[in-house]
Amino acid sequence: MKKGIHPDNYRLVAFKDMSNDDVFITKSTVQAKEKIEVDGVEYPLIKLEISRTSHPYYTGKTKLVDTAGRIDKFKSKYAKFKK
């Protein structure tokens, strides 16, 4: 890897999923305005709307879309234009 292009200010940061209150800690250079205490240690806090613990792809709770019904509705709507 090239030297001198990577930031030197990596530190532990807490990321909190606001949809389910899951908190995970990882190294990051992101700037945070808030702090949170986890297991007696204070970390900078970054709030997330969605993370791996709430995203439908990772949780397996995906919603199925009724594409067959949409296609049938489209065909019946535009069937009158066929010659």
PyMOL Python script that loads the backbone (N, CA, C, O; Angstrom):
from pymol import cmd

cmd.read_pdbstr("""\
ATOM      1  N   MET A   1       0.835  -1.180   0.000  1.00  0.00           N
ATOM      2  CA  MET A   1       0.000   0.000   0.000  1.00  0.00           C
ATOM      3  C   MET A   1       0.878   1.240   0.000  1.00  0.00           C
ATOM      4  O   MET A   1       2.010   1.209   0.481  1.00  0.00           O
ATOM      5  N   LYS A   2       0.355   2.325  -0.538  1.00  0.00           N
ATOM      6  CA  LYS A   2       1.096   3.582  -0.566  1.00  0.00           C
ATOM      7  C   LYS A   2       1.205   4.155   0.837  1.00  0.00           C
ATOM      8  O   LYS A   2       0.269   4.055   1.631  1.00  0.00           O
ATOM      9  N   LYS A   3       2.332   4.747   1.136  1.00  0.00           N
ATOM     10  CA  LYS A   3       2.552   5.345   2.444  1.00  0.00           C
ATOM     11  C   LYS A   3       2.101   6.797   2.425  1.00  0.00           C
ATOM     12  O   LYS A   3       2.223   7.485   1.412  1.00  0.00           O
ATOM     13  N   GLY A   4       1.577   7.254   3.563  1.00  0.00           N
ATOM     14  CA  GLY A   4       1.220   8.659   3.718  1.00  0.00           C
ATOM     15  C   GLY A   4      -0.144   9.057   3.179  1.00  0.00           C
ATOM     16  O   GLY A   4      -0.484  10.240   3.203  1.00  0.00           O
ATOM     17  N   ILE A   5      -0.941   8.100   2.690  1.00  0.00           N
ATOM     18  CA  ILE A   5      -2.257   8.480   2.165  1.00  0.00           C
ATOM     19  C   ILE A   5      -3.401   8.055   3.087  1.00  0.00           C
ATOM     20  O   ILE A   5      -4.540   8.472   2.874  1.00  0.00           O
ATOM     21  N   HIS A   6      -3.128   7.248   4.092  1.00  0.00           N
ATOM     22  CA  HIS A   6      -4.161   6.778   5.006  1.00  0.00           C
ATOM     23  C   HIS A   6      -4.171   7.629   6.270  1.00  0.00           C
ATOM     24  O   HIS A   6      -3.107   8.013   6.757  1.00  0.00           O
ATOM     25  N   PRO A   7      -5.353   7.932   6.811  1.00  0.00           N
ATOM     26  CA  PRO A   7      -5.419   8.761   8.020  1.00  0.00           C
ATOM     27  C   PRO A   7      -4.793   8.059   9.220  1.00  0.00           C
ATOM     28  O   PRO A   7      -4.799   6.832   9.321  1.00  0.00           O
ATOM     29  N   ASP A   8      -4.256   8.869  10.122  1.00  0.00           N
ATOM     30  CA  ASP A   8      -3.612   8.334  11.320  1.00  0.00           C
ATOM     31  C   ASP A   8      -4.523   8.390  12.544  1.00  0.00           C
ATOM     32  O   ASP A   8      -4.165   7.873  13.602  1.00  0.00           O
ATOM     33  N   ASN A   9      -5.689   9.008  12.411  1.00  0.00           N
ATOM     34  CA  ASN A   9      -6.532   9.254  13.587  1.00  0.00           C
ATOM     35  C   ASN A   9      -7.642   8.213  13.768  1.00  0.00           C
ATOM     36  O   ASN A   9      -8.763   8.573  14.126  1.00  0.00           O
ATOM     37  N   TYR A  10      -7.351   6.936  13.530  1.00  0.00           N
ATOM     38  CA  TYR A  10      -8.329   5.888  13.787  1.00  0.00           C
ATOM     39  C   TYR A  10      -8.506   5.749  15.287  1.00  0.00           C
ATOM     40  O   TYR A  10      -7.537   5.799  16.044  1.00  0.00           O
ATOM     41  N   ARG A  11      -9.758   5.573  15.714  1.00  0.00           N
ATOM     42  CA  ARG A  11     -10.049   5.358  17.133  1.00  0.00           C
ATOM     43  C   ARG A  11     -11.322   4.524  17.209  1.00  0.00           C
ATOM     44  O   ARG A  11     -12.035   4.382  16.216  1.00  0.00           O
ATOM     45  N   LEU A  12     -11.603   3.980  18.368  1.00  0.00           N
ATOM     46  CA  LEU A  12     -12.826   3.201  18.544  1.00  0.00           C
ATOM     47  C   LEU A  12     -14.026   4.129  18.597  1.00  0.00           C
ATOM     48  O   LEU A  12     -14.021   5.127  19.318  1.00  0.00           O
ATOM     49  N   VAL A  13     -15.059   3.793  17.827  1.00  0.00           N
ATOM     50  CA  VAL A  13     -16.281   4.588  17.743  1.00  0.00           C
ATOM     51  C   VAL A  13     -17.469   3.647  17.891  1.00  0.00           C
ATOM     52  O   VAL A  13     -17.453   2.534  17.365  1.00  0.00           O
ATOM     53  N   ALA A  14     -18.501   4.093  18.609  1.00  0.00           N
ATOM     54  CA  ALA A  14     -19.722   3.310  18.769  1.00  0.00           C
ATOM     55  C   ALA A  14     -20.737   3.757  17.724  1.00  0.00           C
ATOM     56  O   ALA A  14     -20.999   4.950  17.571  1.00  0.00           O
ATOM     57  N   PHE A  15     -21.304   2.793  17.008  1.00  0.00           N
ATOM     58  CA  PHE A  15     -22.358   3.037  16.031  1.00  0.00           C
ATOM     59  C   PHE A  15     -23.644   2.443  16.599  1.00  0.00           C
ATOM     60  O   PHE A  15     -23.673   1.275  16.986  1.00  0.00           O
ATOM     61  N   LYS A  16     -24.710   3.249  16.648  1.00  0.00           N
ATOM     62  CA  LYS A  16     -25.972   2.804  17.232  1.00  0.00           C
ATOM     63  C   LYS A  16     -27.069   2.811  16.180  1.00  0.00           C
ATOM     64  O   LYS A  16     -27.352   3.836  15.561  1.00  0.00           O
ATOM     65  N   ASP A  17     -27.686   1.639  15.987  1.00  0.00           N
ATOM     66  CA  ASP A  17     -28.821   1.504  15.078  1.00  0.00           C
ATOM     67  C   ASP A  17     -30.046   2.012  15.830  1.00  0.00           C
ATOM     68  O   ASP A  17     -30.452   1.415  16.828  1.00  0.00           O
ATOM     69  N   MET A  18     -30.636   3.106  15.361  1.00  0.00           N
ATOM     70  CA  MET A  18     -31.744   3.728  16.067  1.00  0.00           C
ATOM     71  C   MET A  18     -33.050   2.949  15.925  1.00  0.00           C
ATOM     72  O   MET A  18     -33.978   3.177  16.701  1.00  0.00           O
ATOM     73  N   SER A  19     -33.147   2.047  14.968  1.00  0.00           N
ATOM     74  CA  SER A  19     -34.379   1.292  14.790  1.00  0.00           C
ATOM     75  C   SER A  19     -34.514   0.147  15.794  1.00  0.00           C
ATOM     76  O   SER A  19     -35.628  -0.270  16.110  1.00  0.00           O
ATOM     77  N   ASN A  20     -33.388  -0.361  16.294  1.00  0.00           N
ATOM     78  CA  ASN A  20     -33.474  -1.462  17.261  1.00  0.00           C
ATOM     79  C   ASN A  20     -32.497  -1.316  18.433  1.00  0.00           C
ATOM     80  O   ASN A  20     -32.331  -2.247  19.221  1.00  0.00           O
ATOM     81  N   ASP A  21     -31.860  -0.165  18.547  1.00  0.00           N
ATOM     82  CA  ASP A  21     -30.946   0.158  19.657  1.00  0.00           C
ATOM     83  C   ASP A  21     -29.732  -0.760  19.763  1.00  0.00           C
ATOM     84  O   ASP A  21     -29.143  -0.869  20.838  1.00  0.00           O
ATOM     85  N   ASP A  22     -29.349  -1.414  18.684  1.00  0.00           N
ATOM     86  CA  ASP A  22     -28.140  -2.232  18.667  1.00  0.00           C
ATOM     87  C   ASP A  22     -26.919  -1.304  18.581  1.00  0.00           C
ATOM     88  O   ASP A  22     -26.909  -0.356  17.796  1.00  0.00           O
ATOM     89  N   VAL A  23     -25.905  -1.580  19.383  1.00  0.00           N
ATOM     90  CA  VAL A  23     -24.674  -0.786  19.392  1.00  0.00           C
ATOM     91  C   VAL A  23     -23.514  -1.705  19.055  1.00  0.00           C
ATOM     92  O   VAL A  23     -23.367  -2.776  19.644  1.00  0.00           O
ATOM     93  N   PHE A  24     -22.685  -1.279  18.098  1.00  0.00           N
ATOM     94  CA  PHE A  24     -21.457  -2.021  17.824  1.00  0.00           C
ATOM     95  C   PHE A  24     -20.305  -1.034  17.764  1.00  0.00           C
ATOM     96  O   PHE A  24     -20.476   0.129  17.398  1.00  0.00           O
ATOM     97  N   ILE A  25     -19.138  -1.521  18.129  1.00  0.00           N
ATOM     98  CA  ILE A  25     -17.952  -0.678  18.242  1.00  0.00           C
ATOM     99  C   ILE A  25     -16.924  -1.141  17.225  1.00  0.00           C
ATOM    100  O   ILE A  25     -16.638  -2.333  17.106  1.00  0.00           O
ATOM    101  N   THR A  26     -16.374  -0.183  16.494  1.00  0.00           N
ATOM    102  CA  THR A  26     -15.350  -0.477  15.501  1.00  0.00           C
ATOM    103  C   THR A  26     -14.439   0.737  15.367  1.00  0.00           C
ATOM    104  O   THR A  26     -14.753   1.814  15.874  1.00  0.00           O
ATOM    105  N   LYS A  27     -13.323   0.564  14.692  1.00  0.00           N
ATOM    106  CA  LYS A  27     -12.414   1.685  14.474  1.00  0.00           C
ATOM    107  C   LYS A  27     -12.903   2.537  13.319  1.00  0.00           C
ATOM    108  O   LYS A  27     -13.379   2.018  12.309  1.00  0.00           O
ATOM    109  N   SER A  28     -12.782   3.856  13.472  1.00  0.00           N
ATOM    110  CA  SER A  28     -13.236   4.774  12.448  1.00  0.00           C
ATOM    111  C   SER A  28     -12.548   6.121  12.627  1.00  0.00           C
ATOM    112  O   SER A  28     -11.989   6.410  13.685  1.00  0.00           O
ATOM    113  N   THR A  29     -12.595   6.942  11.579  1.00  0.00           N
ATOM    114  CA  THR A  29     -12.075   8.312  11.650  1.00  0.00           C
ATOM    115  C   THR A  29     -13.200   9.331  11.623  1.00  0.00           C
ATOM    116  O   THR A  29     -12.938  10.533  11.593  1.00  0.00           O
ATOM    117  N   VAL A  30     -14.445   8.877  11.633  1.00  0.00           N
ATOM    118  CA  VAL A  30     -15.603   9.764  11.535  1.00  0.00           C
ATOM    119  C   VAL A  30     -15.668  10.702  12.750  1.00  0.00           C
ATOM    120  O   VAL A  30     -15.332  10.314  13.869  1.00  0.00           O
ATOM    121  N   GLN A  31     -16.106  11.936  12.504  1.00  0.00           N
ATOM    122  CA  GLN A  31     -16.241  12.915  13.578  1.00  0.00           C
ATOM    123  C   GLN A  31     -17.610  12.770  14.228  1.00  0.00           C
ATOM    124  O   GLN A  31     -18.617  12.662  13.530  1.00  0.00           O
ATOM    125  N   ALA A  32     -17.657  12.767  15.554  1.00  0.00           N
ATOM    126  CA  ALA A  32     -18.903  12.588  16.283  1.00  0.00           C
ATOM    127  C   ALA A  32     -19.113  13.736  17.259  1.00  0.00           C
ATOM    128  O   ALA A  32     -18.165  14.228  17.870  1.00  0.00           O
ATOM    129  N   LYS A  33     -20.368  14.158  17.397  1.00  0.00           N
ATOM    130  CA  LYS A  33     -20.714  15.230  18.327  1.00  0.00           C
ATOM    131  C   LYS A  33     -21.202  14.692  19.663  1.00  0.00           C
ATOM    132  O   LYS A  33     -21.137  15.386  20.677  1.00  0.00           O
ATOM    133  N   GLU A  34     -21.690  13.454  19.667  1.00  0.00           N
ATOM    134  CA  GLU A  34     -22.234  12.865  20.880  1.00  0.00           C
ATOM    135  C   GLU A  34     -21.330  11.739  21.377  1.00  0.00           C
ATOM    136  O   GLU A  34     -20.469  11.242  20.653  1.00  0.00           O
ATOM    137  N   LYS A  35     -21.553  11.354  22.635  1.00  0.00           N
ATOM    138  CA  LYS A  35     -20.798  10.256  23.231  1.00  0.00           C
ATOM    139  C   LYS A  35     -21.772   9.294  23.886  1.00  0.00           C
ATOM    140  O   LYS A  35     -22.892   9.661  24.242  1.00  0.00           O
ATOM    141  N   ILE A  36     -21.320   8.046  24.039  1.00  0.00           N
ATOM    142  CA  ILE A  36     -22.118   7.012  24.697  1.00  0.00           C
ATOM    143  C   ILE A  36     -21.187   6.175  25.561  1.00  0.00           C
ATOM    144  O   ILE A  36     -20.017   5.979  25.231  1.00  0.00           O
ATOM    145  N   GLU A  37     -21.729   5.681  26.680  1.00  0.00           N
ATOM    146  CA  GLU A  37     -20.936   4.820  27.551  1.00  0.00           C
ATOM    147  C   GLU A  37     -21.368   3.376  27.334  1.00  0.00           C
ATOM    148  O   GLU A  37     -22.546   3.043  27.462  1.00  0.00           O
ATOM    149  N   VAL A  38     -20.403   2.522  27.004  1.00  0.00           N
ATOM    150  CA  VAL A  38     -20.650   1.101  26.783  1.00  0.00           C
ATOM    151  C   VAL A  38     -19.681   0.329  27.662  1.00  0.00           C
ATOM    152  O   VAL A  38     -18.465   0.470  27.534  1.00  0.00           O
ATOM    153  N   ASP A  39     -20.221  -0.483  28.550  1.00  0.00           N
ATOM    154  CA  ASP A  39     -19.417  -1.291  29.476  1.00  0.00           C
ATOM    155  C   ASP A  39     -18.431  -0.442  30.263  1.00  0.00           C
ATOM    156  O   ASP A  39     -17.294  -0.857  30.489  1.00  0.00           O
ATOM    157  N   GLY A  40     -18.856   0.741  30.680  1.00  0.00           N
ATOM    158  CA  GLY A  40     -18.029   1.600  31.506  1.00  0.00           C
ATOM    159  C   GLY A  40     -16.989   2.427  30.756  1.00  0.00           C
ATOM    160  O   GLY A  40     -16.206   3.145  31.377  1.00  0.00           O
ATOM    161  N   VAL A  41     -16.973   2.333  29.432  1.00  0.00           N
ATOM    162  CA  VAL A  41     -16.024   3.084  28.614  1.00  0.00           C
ATOM    163  C   VAL A  41     -16.815   4.051  27.733  1.00  0.00           C
ATOM    164  O   VAL A  41     -17.831   3.664  27.157  1.00  0.00           O
ATOM    165  N   GLU A  42     -16.368   5.297  27.622  1.00  0.00           N
ATOM    166  CA  GLU A  42     -17.048   6.302  26.813  1.00  0.00           C
ATOM    167  C   GLU A  42     -16.475   6.327  25.396  1.00  0.00           C
ATOM    168  O   GLU A  42     -15.261   6.389  25.203  1.00  0.00           O
ATOM    169  N   TYR A  43     -17.372   6.278  24.412  1.00  0.00           N
ATOM    170  CA  TYR A  43     -16.987   6.277  23.002  1.00  0.00           C
ATOM    171  C   TYR A  43     -17.714   7.398  22.268  1.00  0.00           C
ATOM    172  O   TYR A  43     -18.807   7.788  22.678  1.00  0.00           O
ATOM    173  N   PRO A  44     -17.132   7.922  21.191  1.00  0.00           N
ATOM    174  CA  PRO A  44     -17.887   8.821  20.313  1.00  0.00           C
ATOM    175  C   PRO A  44     -19.049   8.034  19.709  1.00  0.00           C
ATOM    176  O   PRO A  44     -18.903   6.847  19.414  1.00  0.00           O
ATOM    177  N   LEU A  45     -20.214   8.689  19.521  1.00  0.00           N
ATOM    178  CA  LEU A  45     -21.416   8.009  19.051  1.00  0.00           C
ATOM    179  C   LEU A  45     -21.831   8.504  17.676  1.00  0.00           C
ATOM    180  O   LEU A  45     -21.911   9.707  17.427  1.00  0.00           O
ATOM    181  N   ILE A  46     -22.094   7.543  16.780  1.00  0.00           N
ATOM    182  CA  ILE A  46     -22.649   7.822  15.463  1.00  0.00           C
ATOM    183  C   ILE A  46     -23.977   7.073  15.386  1.00  0.00           C
ATOM    184  O   ILE A  46     -24.027   5.862  15.603  1.00  0.00           O
ATOM    185  N   LYS A  47     -25.054   7.798  15.075  1.00  0.00           N
ATOM    186  CA  LYS A  47     -26.384   7.197  14.983  1.00  0.00           C
ATOM    187  C   LYS A  47     -26.666   6.783  13.545  1.00  0.00           C
ATOM    188  O   LYS A  47     -26.423   7.540  12.605  1.00  0.00           O
ATOM    189  N   LEU A  48     -27.186   5.555  13.391  1.00  0.00           N
ATOM    190  CA  LEU A  48     -27.513   5.002  12.081  1.00  0.00           C
ATOM    191  C   LEU A  48     -29.012   4.747  11.986  1.00  0.00           C
ATOM    192  O   LEU A  48     -29.658   4.434  12.986  1.00  0.00           O
ATOM    193  N   GLU A  49     -29.562   4.879  10.788  1.00  0.00           N
ATOM    194  CA  GLU A  49     -30.968   4.548  10.578  1.00  0.00           C
ATOM    195  C   GLU A  49     -31.150   3.052  10.348  1.00  0.00           C
ATOM    196  O   GLU A  49     -32.186   2.484  10.694  1.00  0.00           O
ATOM    197  N   ILE A  50     -30.147   2.425   9.766  1.00  0.00           N
ATOM    198  CA  ILE A  50     -30.239   1.003   9.446  1.00  0.00           C
ATOM    199  C   ILE A  50     -28.837   0.395   9.511  1.00  0.00           C
ATOM    200  O   ILE A  50     -27.859   1.043   9.138  1.00  0.00           O
ATOM    201  N   SER A  51     -28.743  -0.823   9.973  1.00  0.00           N
ATOM    202  CA  SER A  51     -27.451  -1.516  10.050  1.00  0.00           C
ATOM    203  C   SER A  51     -27.670  -2.986   9.724  1.00  0.00           C
ATOM    204  O   SER A  51     -28.749  -3.383   9.286  1.00  0.00           O
ATOM    205  N   ARG A  52     -26.653  -3.772   9.939  1.00  0.00           N
ATOM    206  CA  ARG A  52     -26.746  -5.194   9.614  1.00  0.00           C
ATOM    207  C   ARG A  52     -27.767  -5.913  10.492  1.00  0.00           C
ATOM    208  O   ARG A  52     -28.252  -6.978  10.110  1.00  0.00           O
ATOM    209  N   THR A  53     -28.105  -5.365  11.647  1.00  0.00           N
ATOM    210  CA  THR A  53     -29.065  -6.020  12.534  1.00  0.00           C
ATOM    211  C   THR A  53     -30.510  -5.649  12.228  1.00  0.00           C
ATOM    212  O   THR A  53     -31.430  -6.244  12.790  1.00  0.00           O
ATOM    213  N   SER A  54     -30.727  -4.667  11.341  1.00  0.00           N
ATOM    214  CA  SER A  54     -32.101  -4.290  11.014  1.00  0.00           C
ATOM    215  C   SER A  54     -32.385  -4.296   9.510  1.00  0.00           C
ATOM    216  O   SER A  54     -33.537  -4.132   9.108  1.00  0.00           O
ATOM    217  N   HIS A  55     -31.372  -4.478   8.681  1.00  0.00           N
ATOM    218  CA  HIS A  55     -31.569  -4.470   7.235  1.00  0.00           C
ATOM    219  C   HIS A  55     -32.244  -5.771   6.791  1.00  0.00           C
ATOM    220  O   HIS A  55     -31.805  -6.851   7.187  1.00  0.00           O
ATOM    221  N   PRO A  56     -33.299  -5.689   5.980  1.00  0.00           N
ATOM    222  CA  PRO A  56     -34.028  -6.894   5.573  1.00  0.00           C
ATOM    223  C   PRO A  56     -33.164  -7.948   4.882  1.00  0.00           C
ATOM    224  O   PRO A  56     -33.433  -9.141   5.023  1.00  0.00           O
ATOM    225  N   TYR A  57     -32.146  -7.545   4.149  1.00  0.00           N
ATOM    226  CA  TYR A  57     -31.295  -8.513   3.464  1.00  0.00           C
ATOM    227  C   TYR A  57     -30.565  -9.403   4.471  1.00  0.00           C
ATOM    228  O   TYR A  57     -30.458 -10.612   4.265  1.00  0.00           O
ATOM    229  N   TYR A  58     -30.064  -8.813   5.553  1.00  0.00           N
ATOM    230  CA  TYR A  58     -29.299  -9.572   6.536  1.00  0.00           C
ATOM    231  C   TYR A  58     -30.183 -10.293   7.545  1.00  0.00           C
ATOM    232  O   TYR A  58     -29.790 -11.331   8.077  1.00  0.00           O
ATOM    233  N   THR A  59     -31.361  -9.761   7.814  1.00  0.00           N
ATOM    234  CA  THR A  59     -32.237 -10.387   8.802  1.00  0.00           C
ATOM    235  C   THR A  59     -33.111 -11.480   8.201  1.00  0.00           C
ATOM    236  O   THR A  59     -33.654 -12.308   8.932  1.00  0.00           O
ATOM    237  N   GLY A  60     -33.255 -11.492   6.867  1.00  0.00           N
ATOM    238  CA  GLY A  60     -34.081 -12.492   6.207  1.00  0.00           C
ATOM    239  C   GLY A  60     -35.556 -12.161   6.224  1.00  0.00           C
ATOM    240  O   GLY A  60     -36.378 -12.998   5.851  1.00  0.00           O
ATOM    241  N   LYS A  61     -35.911 -10.966   6.646  1.00  0.00           N
ATOM    242  CA  LYS A  61     -37.312 -10.556   6.712  1.00  0.00           C
ATOM    243  C   LYS A  61     -37.651  -9.665   5.522  1.00  0.00           C
ATOM    244  O   LYS A  61     -38.074  -8.521   5.690  1.00  0.00           O
ATOM    245  N   THR A  62     -37.462 -10.196   4.334  1.00  0.00           N
ATOM    246  CA  THR A  62     -37.742  -9.416   3.134  1.00  0.00           C
ATOM    247  C   THR A  62     -39.223  -9.484   2.803  1.00  0.00           C
ATOM    248  O   THR A  62     -39.905 -10.449   3.148  1.00  0.00           O
ATOM    249  N   LYS A  63     -39.706  -8.462   2.137  1.00  0.00           N
ATOM    250  CA  LYS A  63     -41.102  -8.417   1.729  1.00  0.00           C
ATOM    251  C   LYS A  63     -41.190  -8.837   0.266  1.00  0.00           C
ATOM    252  O   LYS A  63     -40.442  -8.351  -0.582  1.00  0.00           O
ATOM    253  N   LEU A  64     -42.108  -9.741  -0.008  1.00  0.00           N
ATOM    254  CA  LEU A  64     -42.317 -10.182  -1.377  1.00  0.00           C
ATOM    255  C   LEU A  64     -43.286  -9.235  -2.064  1.00  0.00           C
ATOM    256  O   LEU A  64     -44.313  -8.863  -1.495  1.00  0.00           O
ATOM    257  N   VAL A  65     -42.962  -8.852  -3.273  1.00  0.00           N
ATOM    258  CA  VAL A  65     -43.800  -7.954  -4.046  1.00  0.00           C
ATOM    259  C   VAL A  65     -44.634  -8.784  -5.011  1.00  0.00           C
ATOM    260  O   VAL A  65     -44.115  -9.689  -5.664  1.00  0.00           O
ATOM    261  N   ASP A  66     -45.902  -8.484  -5.101  1.00  0.00           N
ATOM    262  CA  ASP A  66     -46.819  -9.211  -5.987  1.00  0.00           C
ATOM    263  C   ASP A  66     -46.645  -8.702  -7.411  1.00  0.00           C
ATOM    264  O   ASP A  66     -47.450  -7.908  -7.898  1.00  0.00           O
ATOM    265  N   THR A  67     -45.590  -9.166  -8.076  1.00  0.00           N
ATOM    266  CA  THR A  67     -45.334  -8.707  -9.438  1.00  0.00           C
ATOM    267  C   THR A  67     -46.335  -9.304 -10.421  1.00  0.00           C
ATOM    268  O   THR A  67     -46.663  -8.673 -11.425  1.00  0.00           O
ATOM    269  N   ALA A  68     -46.824 -10.510 -10.147  1.00  0.00           N
ATOM    270  CA  ALA A  68     -47.800 -11.133 -11.061  1.00  0.00           C
ATOM    271  C   ALA A  68     -49.066 -10.297 -11.099  1.00  0.00           C
ATOM    272  O   ALA A  68     -49.626 -10.088 -12.176  1.00  0.00           O
ATOM    273  N   GLY A  69     -49.526  -9.823  -9.977  1.00  0.00           N
ATOM    274  CA  GLY A  69     -50.718  -8.991  -9.941  1.00  0.00           C
ATOM    275  C   GLY A  69     -50.524  -7.682 -10.675  1.00  0.00           C
ATOM    276  O   GLY A  69     -51.455  -7.193 -11.316  1.00  0.00           O
ATOM    277  N   ARG A  70     -49.360  -7.113 -10.599  1.00  0.00           N
ATOM    278  CA  ARG A  70     -49.070  -5.859 -11.297  1.00  0.00           C
ATOM    279  C   ARG A  70     -49.049  -6.062 -12.805  1.00  0.00           C
ATOM    280  O   ARG A  70     -49.549  -5.230 -13.561  1.00  0.00           O
ATOM    281  N   ILE A  71     -48.469  -7.167 -13.231  1.00  0.00           N
ATOM    282  CA  ILE A  71     -48.389  -7.458 -14.668  1.00  0.00           C
ATOM    283  C   ILE A  71     -49.781  -7.699 -15.229  1.00  0.00           C
ATOM    284  O   ILE A  71     -50.119  -7.181 -16.294  1.00  0.00           O
ATOM    285  N   ASP A  72     -50.599  -8.487 -14.518  1.00  0.00           N
ATOM    286  CA  ASP A  72     -51.970  -8.746 -14.976  1.00  0.00           C
ATOM    287  C   ASP A  72     -52.777  -7.456 -15.043  1.00  0.00           C
ATOM    288  O   ASP A  72     -53.546  -7.255 -15.983  1.00  0.00           O
ATOM    289  N   LYS A  73     -52.614  -6.601 -14.080  1.00  0.00           N
ATOM    290  CA  LYS A  73     -53.327  -5.323 -14.070  1.00  0.00           C
ATOM    291  C   LYS A  73     -52.902  -4.472 -15.272  1.00  0.00           C
ATOM    292  O   LYS A  73     -53.736  -3.840 -15.920  1.00  0.00           O
ATOM    293  N   PHE A  74     -51.604  -4.464 -15.559  1.00  0.00           N
ATOM    294  CA  PHE A  74     -51.102  -3.698 -16.709  1.00  0.00           C
ATOM    295  C   PHE A  74     -51.667  -4.248 -18.013  1.00  0.00           C
ATOM    296  O   PHE A  74     -52.115  -3.483 -18.868  1.00  0.00           O
ATOM    297  N   LYS A  75     -51.649  -5.560 -18.167  1.00  0.00           N
ATOM    298  CA  LYS A  75     -52.143  -6.188 -19.399  1.00  0.00           C
ATOM    299  C   LYS A  75     -53.626  -5.915 -19.601  1.00  0.00           C
ATOM    300  O   LYS A  75     -54.051  -5.609 -20.716  1.00  0.00           O
ATOM    301  N   SER A  76     -54.423  -6.021 -18.535  1.00  0.00           N
ATOM    302  CA  SER A  76     -55.855  -5.779 -18.680  1.00  0.00           C
ATOM    303  C   SER A  76     -56.145  -4.307 -18.960  1.00  0.00           C
ATOM    304  O   SER A  76     -57.102  -3.993 -19.668  1.00  0.00           O
ATOM    305  N   LYS A  77     -55.355  -3.426 -18.430  1.00  0.00           N
ATOM    306  CA  LYS A  77     -55.555  -1.987 -18.631  1.00  0.00           C
ATOM    307  C   LYS A  77     -55.283  -1.599 -20.091  1.00  0.00           C
ATOM    308  O   LYS A  77     -56.008  -0.786 -20.664  1.00  0.00           O
ATOM    309  N   TYR A  78     -54.247  -2.176 -20.684  1.00  0.00           N
ATOM    310  CA  TYR A  78     -53.843  -1.781 -22.040  1.00  0.00           C
ATOM    311  C   TYR A  78     -54.266  -2.793 -23.108  1.00  0.00           C
ATOM    312  O   TYR A  78     -53.847  -2.673 -24.260  1.00  0.00           O
ATOM    313  N   ALA A  79     -55.086  -3.783 -22.753  1.00  0.00           N
ATOM    314  CA  ALA A  79     -55.568  -4.765 -23.717  1.00  0.00           C
ATOM    315  C   ALA A  79     -56.462  -4.121 -24.765  1.00  0.00           C
ATOM    316  O   ALA A  79     -56.508  -4.590 -25.902  1.00  0.00           O
ATOM    317  N   LYS A  80     -57.172  -3.057 -24.407  1.00  0.00           N
ATOM    318  CA  LYS A  80     -58.080  -2.397 -25.333  1.00  0.00           C
ATOM    319  C   LYS A  80     -57.358  -1.692 -26.478  1.00  0.00           C
ATOM    320  O   LYS A  80     -57.977  -1.365 -27.491  1.00  0.00           O
ATOM    321  N   PHE A  81     -56.050  -1.454 -26.327  1.00  0.00           N
ATOM    322  CA  PHE A  81     -55.290  -0.769 -27.378  1.00  0.00           C
ATOM    323  C   PHE A  81     -54.730  -1.723 -28.426  1.00  0.00           C
ATOM    324  O   PHE A  81     -54.194  -1.283 -29.443  1.00  0.00           O
ATOM    325  N   LYS A  82     -54.849  -3.029 -28.184  1.00  0.00           N
ATOM    326  CA  LYS A  82     -54.369  -4.012 -29.163  1.00  0.00           C
ATOM    327  C   LYS A  82     -55.266  -3.977 -30.400  1.00  0.00           C
ATOM    328  O   LYS A  82     -56.470  -3.744 -30.294  1.00  0.00           O
ATOM    329  N   LYS A  83     -54.697  -4.202 -31.529  1.00  0.00           N
ATOM    330  CA  LYS A  83     -55.489  -4.221 -32.766  1.00  0.00           C
ATOM    331  C   LYS A  83     -55.616  -5.597 -33.316  1.00  0.00           C
ATOM    332  O   LYS A  83     -56.251  -5.791 -34.353  1.00  0.00           O
TER     333      LYS A  83
END
""", "prot")
cmd.dss("prot")
cmd.show_as("cartoon", "prot")
cmd.util.cbc("prot")
cmd.orient("prot")
